[in-house]
């Protein structure tokens, strides 16, 4: 069983930055795809970005050129650097680890962007 703990959320003004972190337990982090997802009130959870075990990155169009996903396998930690934040980025952000047959989610961290 893998446990994920996110941190780094908070309240920021539009145009500001935040960095989210996701720390995983266990020893298989480096072999798994890590993703960040978000869910705004009244909306479905949506993909923000993913990074594979080989460091291939994928971004939602809405965050391209503003957000950067990265991972530090030696620390079992993944990151989401969020720049130029907009009010529409307000959501609970979730970390996800996956490999064929297994999916793990964190508890989420709130990001609120004020206008």
Secondary structure, DSSP 4 states (H G I P E B T S, - for coil): ---EEEE--EEEETT--EEEEEEE-SS-GGGSEEEEEEE-TTS--EEEEEE-TT--EEE-TTTTTTEEEEEEGGGTEEEEEE-S--GGG-EEEEEEEEETTEEEE---EEEEEE-
